[in-house]
Amino acid sequence: MSDQNVRNAGFTPSGITGGSLASSLMSREARASGGGVPSGGPTSTLQEMGAKGTTHSSGYTSSGISGGSRASDTMSKEASAHGGGVPRGGTTSTVQSISMGGKGGR
């Protein structure tokens, strides 16, 4: 189900769907970073997963983050960079939220 949730949010094999949650997230992220969407950020991570259908295999599951997965590694790096906590609106929280059918944690 998590791959379908990502596609429903507008991250699809043919790109980001106009007027979708994905396009809104991309716009906010681009403005916040001075005009571009950074590699490894929520938009690029979700688009990669939406294009390939790899959300679950990357460790973002309906039960949470899988230990030893790409998601777990991302979460660990983000927590280390932010003094031990995963920031709201960061890659981990946004991708996990959307993969579970949420709005992205912003």
All heavy atoms as an XYZ file, in Angstrom:
705
protein
N       0.806     -1.200      0.000
C       0.000      0.000      0.000
C       0.850      1.266      0.000
O       0.451      2.273     -0.540
C      -0.933     -0.031      1.211
C      -1.909      1.108      1.247
S      -2.972      1.040     -0.194
C      -4.034      2.378      0.113
N       2.038      1.236      0.587
C       2.828      2.458      0.681
C       3.215      3.008     -0.689
O       3.210      4.221     -0.883
C       4.044      2.284      1.576
O       4.675      1.064      1.397
N       3.531      2.153     -1.662
C       3.848      2.636     -3.005
C       2.637      3.339     -3.617
O       2.780      4.379     -4.254
C       4.305      1.492     -3.914
C       5.705      1.005     -3.575
O       6.522      1.805     -3.097
O       5.974     -0.188     -3.782
N       1.453      2.800     -3.413
C       0.244      3.419     -3.952
C      -0.022      4.767     -3.285
O      -0.426      5.719     -3.941
C      -0.971      2.498     -3.786
C      -2.199      3.005     -4.516
C      -1.965      3.170     -6.014
O      -1.448      2.273     -6.680
N      -2.317      4.317     -6.557
N       0.232      4.871     -1.997
C       0.062      6.150     -1.308
C       0.990      7.213     -1.889
O       0.604      8.372     -2.047
C       0.324      5.999      0.193
C      -0.757      5.231      0.896
O      -1.898      5.190      0.460
N      -0.402      4.604      2.001
N       2.225      6.831     -2.195
C       3.184      7.765     -2.781
C       2.690      8.210     -4.153
O       2.728      9.401     -4.483
C       4.594      7.129     -2.835
C       5.560      7.967     -3.657
C       5.132      6.922     -1.423
N       2.203      7.293     -4.941
C       1.668      7.660     -6.261
C       0.419      8.520     -6.123
O       0.240      9.480     -6.869
C       1.389      6.404     -7.084
C       2.689      5.766     -7.545
C       2.477      4.707     -8.604
N       3.757      4.149     -8.968
C       4.097      2.880     -8.794
N       3.227      2.016     -8.279
N       5.290      2.457     -9.148
N      -0.444      8.187     -5.170
C      -1.644      8.991     -4.946
C      -1.299     10.426     -4.562
O      -2.059     11.355     -4.851
C      -2.517      8.381     -3.849
C      -3.186      7.106     -4.281
O      -3.252      6.770     -5.459
N      -3.681      6.350     -3.309
N      -0.166     10.620     -3.901
C       0.281     11.961     -3.514
C       0.825     12.737     -4.710
O       1.051     13.939     -4.619
C       1.335     11.867     -2.416
N       1.042     12.066     -5.843
C       1.496     12.736     -7.058
C       2.917     12.432     -7.492
O       3.431     13.053     -8.422
N       3.568     11.481     -6.830
C       4.915     11.047     -7.227
C       4.743      9.804     -8.101
O       4.479      8.719     -7.591
C       5.759     10.725     -5.987
C       5.978     11.907     -5.084
C       5.199     12.087     -3.962
C       6.964     12.841     -5.369
C       5.401     13.178     -3.121
C       7.167     13.934     -4.536
C       6.382     14.100     -3.406
N       4.848      9.961     -9.409
C       4.501      8.881    -10.329
C       5.666      8.528    -11.257
O       6.627      9.294    -11.368
C       3.295      9.291    -11.203
O       3.722     10.275    -12.153
C       2.141      9.834    -10.365
N       5.568      7.388    -11.946
C       6.610      7.010    -12.905
C       6.813      8.049    -14.011
O       7.900      8.161    -14.566
C       6.112      5.682    -13.476
C       5.267      5.112    -12.387
C       4.591      6.315    -11.761
N       5.790      8.854    -14.319
C       5.931      9.864    -15.371
C       6.264     11.248    -14.820
O       6.292     12.218    -15.562
C       4.660      9.913    -16.219
O       3.541     10.177    -15.412
N       6.538     11.345    -13.533
C       6.918     12.616    -12.931
C       5.918     13.086    -11.893
O       4.974     12.378    -11.548
N       6.119     14.286    -11.399
C       5.249     14.869    -10.377
C       3.991     15.411    -11.040
O       4.064     16.145    -12.031
C       6.002     15.950     -9.588
C       7.079     15.267     -8.736
C       5.054     16.784     -8.751
C       7.916     16.170     -7.899
N       2.857     15.057    -10.484
C       1.565     15.469    -11.012
C       1.258     16.908    -10.602
O       1.326     17.241     -9.417
C       0.456     14.535    -10.480
O       0.791     13.182    -10.794
C      -0.895     14.882    -11.062
N       0.922     17.736    -11.574
C       0.569     19.130    -11.294
C      -0.636     19.228    -10.377
O      -1.572     18.436    -10.473
N      -0.610     20.189     -9.467
C      -1.720     20.413     -8.560
C      -1.828     19.412     -7.415
O      -2.791     19.437     -6.663
N      -0.857     18.539     -7.278
C      -0.903     17.480     -6.264
C      -0.147     17.884     -4.997
O       0.541     18.912     -4.956
C      -0.280     16.199     -6.825
O       1.111     16.416     -7.050
N      -0.251     17.052     -3.985
C       0.550     17.214     -2.783
C       2.032     17.218     -3.160
O       2.808     17.996     -2.616
C       0.246     16.074     -1.790
C       1.097     16.014     -0.531
C       0.930     17.271      0.311
C       0.724     14.782      0.296
N       2.418     16.374     -4.098
C       3.809     16.308     -4.547
C       4.275     17.646     -5.115
O       5.373     18.114     -4.800
C       3.981     15.211     -5.599
N       3.450     18.280     -5.933
C       3.867     19.558     -6.519
C       3.932     20.650     -5.460
O       4.812     21.510     -5.505
C       2.955     19.967     -7.679
O       1.656     20.269     -7.234
N       3.059     20.598     -4.485
C       3.095     21.557     -3.384
C       4.358     21.376     -2.550
O       5.041     22.347     -2.200
C       1.845     21.385     -2.514
O       1.896     22.218     -1.394
N       4.687     20.132     -2.239
C       5.900     19.832     -1.480
C       7.133     20.283     -2.254
O       8.039     20.901     -1.698
C       5.975     18.334     -1.173
C       7.205     17.840     -0.427
C       7.274     18.448      0.969
C       7.189     16.322     -0.330
N       7.161     20.018     -3.555
C       8.294     20.405     -4.379
C       8.449     21.927     -4.387
O       9.557     22.448     -4.250
C       8.132     19.891     -5.812
C       9.293     20.248     -6.720
S       9.159     19.559     -8.385
C       7.786     20.462     -9.029
N       7.363     22.651     -4.503
C       7.401     24.099     -4.522
C       7.920     24.656     -3.198
O       8.806     25.534     -3.189
C       5.991     24.640     -4.802
O       5.972     26.046     -4.726
N       7.414     24.154     -2.086
C       7.872     24.614     -0.768
C       9.349     24.321     -0.565
O      10.106     25.148     -0.061
C       7.062     23.947      0.350
C       5.684     24.506      0.536
C       5.052     24.026      1.829
N       5.118     22.593      2.020
C       4.097     21.756      1.924
N       2.892     22.207      1.650
N       4.265     20.472      2.126
N       9.763     23.118     -0.959
C      11.156     22.724     -0.774
C      12.089     23.564     -1.657
O      13.159     23.976     -1.216
C      11.321     21.234     -1.075
C      12.617     20.668     -0.593
C      12.737     19.167     -0.764
O      11.774     18.505     -1.197
O      13.824     18.666     -0.462
N      11.683     23.848     -2.880
C      12.498     24.668     -3.782
C      12.638     26.090     -3.249
O      13.737     26.656     -3.257
C      11.889     24.676     -5.182
N      11.547     26.661     -2.760
C      11.617     28.020     -2.192
C      12.538     28.053     -0.975
O      13.334     28.974     -0.811
C      10.223     28.508     -1.808
C       9.421     29.034     -2.971
C       8.201     29.830     -2.540
N       7.344     29.144     -1.585
C       6.312     28.364     -1.886
N       6.007     28.152     -3.144
N       5.601     27.800     -0.949
N      12.422     27.044     -0.126
C      13.226     27.002      1.099
C      14.714     26.831      0.814
O      15.547     27.248      1.613
C      12.733     25.879      2.008
N      15.048     26.214     -0.313
C      16.460     25.969     -0.613
C      16.995     26.886     -1.718
O      18.004     26.589     -2.336
C      16.687     24.493     -0.969
O      15.975     24.149     -2.130
N      16.303     27.977     -1.973
C      16.806     28.958     -2.924
C      16.524     28.688     -4.381
O      17.207     29.199     -5.257
N      15.561     27.847     -4.680
C      15.154     27.643     -6.065
C      15.296     26.243     -6.611
O      14.742     25.922     -7.644
N      16.041     25.386     -5.950
C      16.203     24.014     -6.433
C      15.751     23.010     -5.390
O      15.598     23.339     -4.224
N      15.520     21.809     -5.823
C      15.152     20.726     -4.923
C      16.400     19.895     -4.667
O      16.961     19.320     -5.592
C      14.029     19.850     -5.530
C      13.702     18.690     -4.636
C      12.789     20.695     -5.777
N      16.862     19.852     -3.413
C      18.120     19.159     -3.124
C      18.033     17.635     -3.254
O      17.013     17.028     -2.913
C      18.432     19.564     -1.681
C      17.121     19.931     -1.090
C      16.276     20.451     -2.213
N      19.106     17.056     -3.730
C      19.222     15.602     -3.784
C      19.164     15.050     -2.358
O      19.774     15.610     -1.453
C      20.546     15.224     -4.437
O      20.725     13.840     -4.430
N      18.425     14.000     -2.158
C      18.303     13.392     -0.833
C      17.229     14.007      0.034
O      16.965     13.529      1.126
N      16.589     15.074     -0.447
C      15.498     15.701      0.293
C      14.201     14.934      0.083
O      14.145     13.957     -0.668
N      13.122     15.381      0.741
C      11.847     14.670      0.631
C      11.331     14.528     -0.799
O      10.913     13.449     -1.204
C      10.892     15.518      1.477
C      11.753     16.264      2.425
C      13.056     16.486      1.710
N      11.367     15.615     -1.582
C      10.818     15.547     -2.939
C      11.589     14.569     -3.808
O      10.993     13.708     -4.470
C      10.808     16.947     -3.593
O       9.998     17.824     -2.804
C      10.248     16.891     -5.001
N      12.907     14.669     -3.821
C      13.685     13.779     -4.686
C      13.580     12.323     -4.223
O      13.496     11.410     -5.044
C      15.142     14.223     -4.772
O      15.788     14.141     -3.533
N      13.559     12.113     -2.921
C      13.436     10.743     -2.391
C      12.092     10.140     -2.767
O      12.013      9.006     -3.259
C      13.609     10.746     -0.862
O      14.905     11.271     -0.537
C      13.481      9.339     -0.291
N      11.016     10.899     -2.563
C       9.681     10.394     -2.891
C       9.504     10.194     -4.390
O       8.883      9.221     -4.824
C       8.612     11.340     -2.348
C       8.374     11.210     -0.852
C       7.757     12.478     -0.281
C       7.511      9.997     -0.553
N      10.056     11.109     -5.214
C       9.917     10.940     -6.654
C      10.648      9.701     -7.137
O      10.147      8.957     -7.975
C      10.384     12.182     -7.419
C      10.193     12.073     -8.916
C       8.774     11.689     -9.322
O       7.803     12.171     -8.746
N       8.645     10.806    -10.298
N      11.824      9.460     -6.598
C      12.554      8.237     -6.958
C      11.728      7.004     -6.608
O      11.612      6.069     -7.396
C      13.891      8.196     -6.228
C      14.671      6.925     -6.467
C      15.905      6.798     -5.582
O      16.329      7.783     -4.943
O      16.441      5.683     -5.524
N      11.144      7.004     -5.424
C      10.343      5.854     -4.987
C       9.056      5.732     -5.780
O       8.637      4.625     -6.115
C      10.043      5.974     -3.500
C      11.280      5.815     -2.664
S      10.927      6.064     -0.926
C      12.572      5.847     -0.268
N       8.428      6.855     -6.102
C       7.212      6.818     -6.909
C       7.468      6.314     -8.315
O       6.663      5.595     -8.894
N       8.610      6.679     -8.866
C       8.959      6.246    -10.219
C       9.285      4.758    -10.268
O       8.946      4.067    -11.220
C      10.138      7.057    -10.739
N       9.939      4.269     -9.217
C      10.389      2.876     -9.208
C       9.478      1.935     -8.427
O       9.623      0.724     -8.534
C      11.786      2.796     -8.588
C      12.850      3.499     -9.389
C      14.191      3.388     -8.697
C      15.290      4.080     -9.468
N      16.565      4.009     -8.744
N       8.591      2.466     -7.610
C       7.751      1.612     -6.773
C       8.568      0.897     -5.709
O       8.395     -0.293     -5.479
N       9.470      1.644     -5.047
C      10.381      1.011     -4.091
C      10.209      1.490     -2.655
O      11.107      1.328     -1.839
C      11.845      1.269     -4.507
O      12.067      2.696     -4.528
C      12.178      0.652     -5.835
N       9.083      2.087     -2.334
C       8.905      2.618     -0.987
C       9.084      1.536      0.068
O       9.882      1.673      0.994
C       7.508      3.260     -0.851
O       7.350      4.217     -1.886
C       7.349      3.939      0.490
N       8.350      0.452     -0.073
C       8.400     -0.620      0.924
C       9.782     -1.266      0.979
O      10.329     -1.496      2.058
C       7.321     -1.666      0.644
C       7.119     -2.603      1.771
N       7.870     -3.742      1.926
C       6.274     -2.568      2.821
C       7.487     -4.377      3.019
N       6.527     -3.683      3.581
N      10.381     -1.536     -0.174
C      11.695     -2.183     -0.185
C      12.792     -1.259      0.332
O      13.865     -1.721      0.710
C      12.050     -2.690     -1.584
O      12.183     -1.622     -2.490
N      12.531      0.048      0.386
C      13.497      0.995      0.941
C      13.378      1.108      2.453
O      14.193      1.760      3.091
C      13.294      2.380      0.317
O      13.598      2.327     -1.058
N      12.346      0.496      3.036
C      12.200      0.479      4.484
C      11.115      1.368      5.042
O      10.916      1.425      6.251
N      10.387      2.093      4.187
C       9.254      2.911      4.634
C       8.007      2.039      4.504
O       7.524      1.818      3.408
C       9.122      4.166      3.773
C      10.313      5.092      3.884
C      11.343      5.043      2.955
C      10.403      5.998      4.924
C      12.438      5.900      3.057
C      11.500      6.850      5.041
C      12.508      6.792      4.098
O      13.595      7.628      4.199
N       7.523      1.510      5.606
C       6.407      0.575      5.563
C       5.233      1.083      6.400
O       5.378      2.015      7.192
C       6.820     -0.806      6.097
O       6.939     -0.735      7.522
C       8.133     -1.278      5.492
N       4.097      0.450      6.242
C       2.916      0.828      7.020
C       3.094      0.531      8.506
O       2.372      1.058      9.336
C       1.677      0.116      6.479
O       1.868     -1.275      6.520
N       4.080     -0.277      8.841
C       4.368     -0.591     10.243
C       5.464      0.303     10.819
O       5.825      0.169     11.981
C       4.821     -2.052     10.374
O       3.843     -2.915      9.877
N       6.021      1.174      9.998
C       7.104      2.049     10.433
C       8.368      1.789      9.631
O       8.352      1.112      8.611
N       9.469      2.308     10.116
C      10.764      2.182      9.454
C      11.371      0.818      9.769
O      11.454      0.421     10.922
C      11.725      3.288      9.942
C      11.105      4.662      9.745
C      13.103      3.138      9.339
C      11.420      5.374      8.499
N      11.807      0.106      8.730
C      12.433     -1.210      8.907
C      13.894     -1.061      9.317
O      14.638     -0.292      8.700
C      12.392     -2.004      7.600
O      11.075     -2.256      7.211
N      14.292     -1.805     10.334
C      15.685     -1.795     10.780
C      16.619     -2.275      9.689
O      16.290     -3.163      8.913
N      17.800     -1.652      9.593
C      18.804     -2.055      8.624
C      18.514     -1.635      7.197
O      19.205     -2.037      6.273
N      17.496     -0.799      6.990
C      17.091     -0.398      5.642
C      17.656      0.970      5.266
O      18.259      1.664      6.086
C      15.560     -0.325      5.583
O      15.099      0.721      6.431
N      17.436      1.349      4.025
C      17.798      2.697      3.565
C      17.084      3.740      4.421
O      17.678      4.758      4.799
C      17.412      2.849      2.092
C      17.621      4.249      1.555
C      17.202      4.337      0.103
N      17.212      5.719     -0.340
C      16.719      6.113     -1.487
N      16.214      5.236     -2.333
N      16.745      7.378     -1.825
N      15.816      3.502      4.731
C      15.049      4.427      5.567
C      15.680      4.566      6.946
O      15.780      5.662      7.492
C      13.605      3.949      5.692
N      16.114      3.465      7.508
C      16.758      3.469      8.815
C      18.054      4.269      8.778
O      18.355      5.056      9.692
C      17.028      2.029      9.250
O      17.770      1.974     10.429
N      18.822      4.119      7.717
C      20.069      4.857      7.552
C      19.786      6.357      7.432
O      20.454      7.182      8.062
C      20.820      4.347      6.317
C      22.159      5.020      6.124
O      22.969      5.011      7.072
O      22.392      5.562      5.024
N      18.788      6.720      6.634
C      18.410      8.121      6.479
C      17.966      8.704      7.815
O      18.361      9.808      8.191
C      17.284      8.270      5.435
O      17.739      7.770      4.175
C      16.848      9.716      5.267
N      17.157      7.949      8.545
C      16.671      8.407      9.844
C      17.831      8.624     10.810
O      17.887      9.632     11.522
C      15.679      7.404     10.427
C      15.085      7.838     11.752
S      13.772      6.742     12.347
C      14.702      5.278     12.742
N      18.778      7.716     10.835
C      19.933      7.820     11.724
C      20.774      9.058     11.395
O      21.171      9.814     12.294
C      20.780      6.554     11.617
O      21.932      6.665     12.405
N      21.031      9.280     10.112
C      21.818     10.446      9.696
C      21.102     11.748     10.040
O      21.722     12.706     10.505
C      22.105     10.378      8.196
C      23.130      9.338      7.828
C      23.331      9.268      6.333
C      24.305      8.154      5.990
N      24.401      7.925      4.554
N      19.804     11.781      9.814
C      19.036     12.983     10.126
C      19.016     13.257     11.626
O      19.183     14.395     12.056
C      17.591     12.822      9.629
C      17.228     13.800      8.583
C      15.793     13.687      8.126
O      15.160     12.618      8.208
O      15.296     14.716      7.663
N      18.821     12.227     12.406
C      18.808     12.394     13.861
C      20.161     12.883     14.368
O      20.229     13.785     15.210
C      18.427     11.081     14.540
N      21.239     12.324     13.854
C      22.584     12.758     14.258
C      22.821     14.221     13.912
O      23.401     14.971     14.692
C      23.654     11.896     13.586
O      23.584     10.571     14.056
N      22.368     14.634     12.751
C      22.560     16.010     12.310
C      21.707     17.013     13.087
O      21.996     18.205     13.089
C      22.245     16.125     10.819
N      20.662     16.518     13.748
C      19.753     17.405     14.476
C      19.766     17.144     15.979
O      18.765     17.327     16.663
C      18.336     17.270     13.913
C      18.209     17.845     12.548
N      18.406     17.096     11.414
C      17.962     19.113     12.136
C      18.262     17.875     10.361
N      18.001     19.106     10.761
N      20.874     16.691     16.493
C      21.014     16.529     17.937
C      20.238     15.381     18.548
O      19.919     15.405     19.723
N      19.904     14.387     17.751
C      19.262     13.192     18.282
C      17.814     12.992     17.909
O      17.258     11.930     18.129
N      17.176     13.989     17.344
C      15.774     13.856     16.950
C      15.608     13.993     15.450
O      16.428     14.608     14.773
N      14.558     13.417     14.935
C      14.240     13.528     13.511
C      13.311     14.729     13.346
O      12.233     14.759     13.939
C      13.580     12.236     12.989
C      13.180     12.384     11.534
C      14.527     11.058     13.146
N      13.716     15.727     12.562
C      12.919     16.949     12.459
C      11.618     16.768     11.686
O      11.569     16.043     10.693
C      13.848     17.922     11.724
C      14.736     17.036     10.920
C      14.918     15.791     11.745
N      10.591     17.441     12.148
C       9.325     17.488     11.423
C       9.593     18.170     10.085
O      10.292     19.182     10.021
C       8.319     18.284     12.233
C       6.981     18.418     11.579
C       6.067     19.277     12.438
N       4.859     19.568     11.734
C       3.681     19.018     11.989
N       3.568     18.180     12.993
N       2.624     19.326     11.285
N       9.083     17.598      9.013
C       9.303     18.157      7.686
C      10.593     17.708      7.027
O      10.862     18.072      5.896
N      11.394     16.899      7.720
C      12.618     16.369      7.145
C      12.308     15.197      6.227
O      11.160     14.789      6.059
N      13.345     14.648      5.632
C      13.162     13.542      4.687
C      12.479     12.354      5.337
O      11.490     11.835      4.819
C      14.513     13.129      4.078
O      15.081     14.261      3.406
C      14.345     11.984      3.087
N      12.971     11.906      6.484
C      12.419     10.701      7.114
C      10.949     10.875      7.462
O      10.114     10.041      7.096
C      13.215     10.339      8.382
O      14.586     10.137      8.017
C      12.676      9.079      9.037
N      10.614     11.939      8.164
C       9.228     12.110      8.597
C       8.289     12.341      7.419
O       7.174     11.821      7.397
C       9.110     13.248      9.619
O       9.480     14.479      9.065
N       8.730     13.088      6.417
C       7.884     13.359      5.259
C       7.640     12.099      4.438
O       6.496     11.790      4.086
C       8.513     14.459      4.379
O       8.678     15.643      5.169
C       7.645     14.770      3.174
N       8.703     11.365      4.133
C       8.549     10.145      3.329
C       7.714      9.116      4.082
O       6.806      8.496      3.511
C       9.918      9.568      2.913
C       9.757      8.230      2.199
C      10.660     10.552      2.016
N       7.961      8.931      5.375
C       7.192      7.957      6.149
C       5.726      8.355      6.207
O       4.844      7.527      6.024
C       7.759      7.807      7.565
C       7.060      6.746      8.395
C       7.151      5.348      7.794
O       8.117      4.997      7.142
N       6.136      4.558      8.011
N       5.443      9.630      6.428
C       4.066     10.095      6.489
C       3.319      9.852      5.180
O       2.221      9.296      5.173
C       4.033     11.587      6.836
O       2.729     12.095      6.767
N       3.919     10.253      4.074
C       3.263     10.084      2.776
C       3.128      8.616      2.417
O       2.112      8.186      1.883
C       3.988     10.893      1.689
C       3.737     12.394      1.945
C       3.534     10.496      0.285
C       4.488     13.338      1.064
N       4.129      7.800      2.753
C       4.027      6.375      2.423
C       2.907      5.699      3.206
O       2.374      4.679      2.793
C       5.361      5.665      2.665
O       5.634      5.536      4.033
N       2.505      6.324      4.322
C       1.397      5.787      5.118
C       0.068      6.459      4.784
O      -0.949      6.210      5.416
C       1.706      5.918      6.612
C       2.888      5.042      7.027
S       3.283      5.163      8.775
C       1.922      4.240      9.464
N       0.079      7.340      3.774
C      -1.153      7.989      3.339
C      -1.380      9.361      3.951
O      -2.454      9.927      3.804
N      -0.374      9.907      4.626
C      -0.506     11.208      5.268
C      -0.173     12.359      4.347
O       0.007     12.192      3.148
N      -0.053     13.517      4.935
C       0.181     14.759      4.188
C       1.626     15.220      4.228
O       1.943     16.291      3.765
C      -0.707     15.882      4.741
C      -2.176     15.574      4.654
C      -2.664     15.629      3.247
C      -4.157     15.408      3.197
N      -4.632     15.041      1.907
N       2.520     14.456      4.843
C       3.912     14.809      4.764
C       4.538     15.459      5.976
O       5.676     15.863      5.927
N       3.828     15.603      7.066
C       4.423     16.072      8.303
C       4.838     17.527      8.333
O       5.667     17.909      9.127
N       4.288     18.346      7.476
C       4.632     19.782      7.503
C       3.506     20.551      8.090
O       2.397     20.250      8.033
C       4.906     20.287      6.088
C       6.242     19.763      5.629
C       6.726     20.592      4.462
N       7.973     20.008      4.052
C       9.074     20.674      3.936
N       9.107     21.939      4.178
N      10.171     20.097      3.547
